[in-house]
Amino acid sequence: MSFTHRLALRLLIFTFILTVNGMFSPCQFYWEMQKAKSDCQTELQPNNSTHAGCHGEWDNVSCWPSAAVGDVLTLHCPTPFLLLFHKNGNLSRNCTESGWSTVYPDYIITCTSTLETPETTKRLVFYKAVQILSNLGHSLSIITLLTSTIIICLFRRLHCMRNYIHLNLFVSFILRAVAVLVKDTLLFSYGETTDCSQQPSLVGCKASLIFFQYFILANFFWLLVEGLYLHTLLLVLPTYSFRLSIYMLIGWGIPLVFIVAWIICRIYMEDMGCWEMNNTPIPNRVINWPIMASIIINFILFISIIRILVQKLRSCDVGGNDQCQYKRLAKSTLLLIPLFGVYYVVFFYLMEPENENVKQVKIFFDLGLGSFQGLIVAVLYCFLNSEVQSELRRTWKCFSVKRCVGQDFRLHSVNQNGTESSTQCSRNSRAQSILQTEITGL
């Protein structure tokens, strides 16, 4: 196999693996090599015509300066190879009377990693499966979350503080999923027809990553808002409750502060390419540490919520109906809070695992199963919500009655009964207590 074919195979596997991790664009290597070629031609142009030995040249990989006969030049692996393979070595070349010798040792051996193994093939299949699963999960999440948002917005009886928070959580999940799909499509998509000849605008590229990071931060902080609201609700504080504007500030405002700090760090510390590389740890920590803090706080709230629920369930003051309420709330809490708390606590502790098996498990949960979070939230907060189901049944009943009346206008009693049924349903719905409205809907 020729050098070109071997290099192409290694680039295919490595760029795909790094694309799944969101670390390296498939076209990024091409753009880096084009930049290196341009810099080399600019550097060598003034000297080539006057030098008597071996003229400087670009050998499609490295830039070799002019040398006298008998000189031995040694260069490090090209920067694009170092960024992709993270393997640095030395390359040498002799200047002879007949010209430049071949490069030794071979580029493939010195500057790339060994990939032609069964383990590598398995890794490639694994990452491909994760990518497909991630795209499927985000797509289903967008569909179900949009449906849930429309349902809650259409029915005025569902407009309350709890559902306003749910709506913001839905929107944060939708924006996060859209940002992931857009980023993967525009920046990290790869295929046989990929055209790398035109490099996208860095302004638009960086803007897409800024929105991507912001929506991820906002999503985690709205999960924190859900935990704060549920904890405050269970404490039953009749004298004071947070206004919606406070929750909006936490969910959308605080992430904006960290995004501004991240942009400043990127500009002054690692203003390279499209900001998709993470060679400097500080900008990455500006994003990861607030997320870790929100996860830890949410986990603490989860423990406190469980403690409060256990106390209320064991209390003699809790009646039969209230006890059923708290049991339902306990089931919902146990299903929801660990999903966003315990799981993230475990895997944020293993942010960069060294063991390959542990790393693949983390990637599978983060990118694969994690993409279905929006779907699960929509099911728990909307489709399994008793109030939503009641409103849908009532609306369908009223629609059926009106349709029957339209088909047979002579049956005036049907119209009257339908109106009374709708009025009775309205009175029963409004008769619920504030505690029931806020708790049982979860």
Residue pairs with C-beta under 8 A, 6 or more apart in sequence:
3 106
3 107
3 108
6 108
7 107
7 108
7 112
9 115
9 116
10 85
10 108
10 112
10 113
10 115
11 29
11 84
13 115
13 120
13 124
14 24
14 84
14 85
14 113
14 115
15 24
15 25
15 26
15 28
15 29
15 84
15 190
16 26
16 124
16 127
16 128
16 190
17 123
17 124
17 127
18 24
18 84
19 25
19 26
19 131
19 184
19 188
19 190
20 127
20 130
20 131
20 363
20 367
21 363
22 183
22 184
22 188
22 276
23 276
23 277
23 278
24 83
24 84
24 276
24 277
25 187
25 188
25 274
25 276
26 188
26 189
26 190
26 194
26 196
27 194
27 196
27 199
28 83
28 273
28 274
28 276
29 80
29 83
29 84
30 196
31 196
31 199
31 273
32 79
32 80
32 83
33 61
33 78
33 80
36 63
36 78
36 79
36 80
37 58
37 60
37 63
39 63
40 58
40 63
41 58
43 56
43 63
43 65
44 55
44 56
44 57
44 58
44 63
44 65
44 66
47 56
47 65
47 66
48 55
48 56
48 66
51 66
52 68
53 66
53 67
53 68
53 69
53 71
53 95
54 64
54 66
54 67
54 68
54 69
54 71
54 95
54 96
54 99
54 100
55 66
56 63
56 64
56 65
56 66
56 67
57 64
57 100
58 64
59 103
61 78
61 81
61 103
61 107
62 75
62 78
62 91
62 103
63 75
64 73
64 75
64 93
64 100
65 73
67 73
67 95
68 95
69 95
69 96
69 97
70 95
70 96
71 94
71 95
72 92
72 93
72 94
72 95
73 92
73 93
73 95
74 90
74 91
74 92
75 90
75 91
75 92
75 93
76 82
76 88
76 89
76 90
76 91
77 87
77 88
77 89
77 90
77 91
77 107
77 110
77 111
78 111
81 87
81 107
81 111
81 112
82 88
82 111
83 277
85 111
85 112
85 113
87 110
87 111
87 112
87 113
88 111
89 105
89 110
89 111
90 110
91 103
91 104
91 105
91 107
91 110
91 111
92 103
92 104
92 105
93 100
93 101
93 102
93 103
93 104
94 100
94 101
95 101
123 360
126 360
127 363
129 368
130 363
130 364
130 367
130 368
131 184
131 367
133 367
133 368
133 369
133 371
134 180
134 367
134 368
134 370
134 371
135 181
135 184
135 371
136 371
137 368
137 369
137 370
137 371
137 372
137 374
137 375
138 177
138 180
138 181
138 371
138 374
139 177
139 181
140 372
140 374
140 375
141 173
141 174
141 177
141 371
141 372
141 373
141 374
141 375
141 378
142 174
142 177
142 178
142 374
144 374
144 375
144 378
144 379
144 383
145 170
145 173
145 174
145 177
145 374
145 375
145 377
145 378
146 174
147 378
147 382
148 170
148 378
148 381
148 382
148 383
149 167
149 170
149 171
149 174
151 158
151 382
151 388
151 392
152 158
152 159
152 163
152 166
152 167
152 170
152 382
152 388
153 167
155 388
155 391
155 395
157 387
157 391
157 429
158 387
158 388
158 391
160 437
160 438
161 229
161 241
161 244
161 438
162 229
162 233
162 437
162 438
162 441
162 442
163 441
164 244
165 222
165 225
165 226
165 229
165 244
165 247
166 226
166 381
166 382
168 222
168 225
168 247
168 248
168 251
168 252
169 219
169 222
169 223
169 225
169 226
169 377
169 381
170 374
170 377
170 378
170 381
172 215
172 218
172 219
172 222
172 251
173 219
173 373
173 374
173 377
174 374
175 211
175 215
175 218
175 219
176 215
176 216
176 218
176 219
176 374
177 371
177 374
178 215
179 208
179 211
179 212
179 215
179 216
180 212
180 371
182 208
182 212
183 208
183 209
183 212
186 200
186 205
186 208
187 200
187 205
187 208
187 209
187 274
187 276
188 276
200 274
202 273
202 274
205 274
205 275
206 274
206 275
209 274
209 275
209 276
210 259
210 263
213 259
213 262
213 287
214 255
214 256
214 259
216 287
216 291
217 255
217 258
217 259
217 287
217 290
217 291
218 251
218 252
218 255
220 290
220 291
220 294
220 295
221 250
221 251
221 252
221 254
221 255
221 290
221 294
222 251
223 294
223 298
223 340
224 250
224 251
224 294
224 297
224 298
225 247
225 250
225 251
226 336
227 297
227 298
227 301
227 302
227 305
227 337
227 341
228 242
228 247
228 250
228 301
229 242
229 247
230 301
230 305
230 333
230 442
231 301
231 304
231 305
231 308
232 241
232 242
233 438
233 439
234 305
234 308
234 309
234 312
234 329
235 308
236 435
254 290
255 290
258 286
258 287
258 290
261 286
262 283
262 286
262 287
265 282
265 283
265 286
266 275
266 283
269 280
269 282
269 283
270 277
270 278
270 279
270 280
270 283
272 279
278 284
288 348
288 351
291 348
292 348
295 340
295 341
295 344
295 345
295 348
296 345
298 337
298 340
298 341
299 341
299 342
299 345
301 337
302 333
302 337
302 338
302 341
302 342
305 333
305 337
306 330
306 333
306 334
309 326
309 329
309 330
309 333
312 318
312 326
313 323
313 326
313 327
313 330
318 326
325 435
325 436
325 439
325 440
326 439
328 440
328 442
329 439
329 440
329 442
332 380
332 442
333 442
335 380
336 377
336 380
339 373
339 376
340 373
343 365
347 362
347 365
347 366
350 358
350 362
353 359
353 362
380 442
381 442
382 388
383 389
385 441
385 442
386 440
386 441
387 437
387 440
387 441
388 441
390 429
394 422
394 425
394 429
397 421
397 422
397 425
398 418
398 421
398 422
401 414
401 415
401 417
401 418
401 421
401 422
402 418
404 411
404 414
404 418
405 411
405 414
405 415
405 418
408 414
